[in-house]
Amino acid sequence: MLSLEHLSKTYADGTRALSDINLTVHEGEIVSLIGGSGCGKTTLLRLIAGLDRESAGQIRLDGERLSGPHPAVGIVFQEPRLLPWLSVFDNIAFGLAGVSAAEKKARVEHALEKIGLAEHARRWPRDLSGGQQQRVSIARAFVTNPKVLLLDEPFSALDAFTRASLHEHLLGLWEETRPTVVLVTHDVQEAVTLADRAVVMQPKPGRIFDELPLTLSRPRDRTGLPFETSVRRVLTALDHSLKAPQAQPQRERDRQAAALWW
Amino acid sequence: MTGPATSQAWSSHEGAAALAAPALAEKRRAFDGRILLGFLLPIAVALLWEAAVSFGLAEGRLVPPPSRIVATLWALAQTGELWTHAWMTLWRVLVGFVIGAAAGIVLGALSGSSKTVRHLLDPTLQALRAIPSIAWVPLFILWLGIFEASKVALIAVGVFFPVYLGIAGAILSVDRKLVEVGHVFRLSRLQLARRILLPAVLPEAVIALRSGLGLGFMFVVAAEFMGASEGLGYLLVDGQQMGKPDQILAAIIAFALLGKIADSLLVAATKPLVRWQDTVRERL
């Protein structure tokens, strides 16, 4: 279980990127963080990945406090970030430390099979298309069997067809080990396709506006009515979060209502 | 730059990309006849001058015709003099290059990877760099004598600066995003240097070494001017003092060939290290 407690991040120049984030993600759950630009989605992910330090609050994984990059936490960035001097095979194997050569080979080959790039193992990243590169990057994160996988808008630079096929590859890999996934996106369709829960965020300072459970059965039918309804619900929440930048979070309002009532 | 653009276009058909790759490579290797155009001008000028001298239109004493230059080169090669001089020059460049490049790589790496070292070293080195290297000659002769040590020192100084600047700059410009990949996988400082920084700076390091080598050849001439009894630079001085322009031109041609061969060897030796690069290397 991944839990964020009163997490805040203020940059050196005084910008409040995140303020008092509280979020619990259960084991094997896919949570999608969604919101307009500048609402701190990426910052939040970088904090969990240990690439930045929080200003206040803490992040716990199964009770253990995270400080800095952790072996059980993997991340896929917005860009593939493959190392251009390593072959596709070696790129996927990059994070496999302390594993025997045979085991490494088996794991990487299995991952290559899963992402449908088995015959490209010996090629350079430069020979792959953008979508293929991103698949390699996802495989690189999965191959170390992380408990938590962070995805930072990994499909935003791809065309719609490639994106849909990557969603399937991602879910295919996820089915195997069922890691906890935190997916940052600004694409509502994507959130509804992949996630068990959508967390809508709000900017200035970045905070959680609303949480919506997405309880559709898998595999999800993107053309069905339940899918459409879910998309609309998330869109509405997103709309509210943007239209009412000063709107206060739910519990704040409850507390004020309670105060008035008394 | 055709590589990525083409493979992007094929992204929906992976098989097609694989098929297209060899065709592209062939295209890159295909011979372009226009390369030969470059030979036209020098050959025409040489032939014209040769004709002018042989028909008595020009004397050709101060500007010898090509045939006489070739004859001089041939004679020097026959007596073995050319090889002695060329070998001497090459040896000086080599020793100076190794010392200068080694110092440049070590200090450049330190200054590129540590802010403290950079603040400590860089201002002094930049100040030293502003001194025209030939200005060191009198001092080097006083300190190291008139023989090999002072010459090699001058060449090493010439090689050092481009290598130092290139390596330090290359390390400073390594993509932060790739370094973060190393952080995510919890690489130690040493692992980060070996697995990410080193390969990332290799292409620029090769360019720095090449410009260092070029300067090494420049400085070997200066070094051999300041008093040598052997070396291609000595042939130049000797040709001037004895009034033999054909010998000067022969030595210049030998310099050109030697420099080009040394550069090609360096490129060939480093090619396996940077063959992953996504650029058209022929243009460098």
Interface residues (C-beta under 8 A of the other chain):
Chain A: A49 G50 L51 G68 P69 P71 G74 I75 F77 E79 R81 L83 P84 W85 L86 F94 G95 A97 G116 L117 E119 H120 W124 R126 D127 L128 S129 G130 G131 Q132 T144 F161 T162
Chain B: G3 P4 S7 Q8 W10 S11 S12 E14 A17 A18 A21 K177 L178 E180 V181 H183 V184 F185 R186 R195 I196 P199 A200 L202 W276 Q277 D278
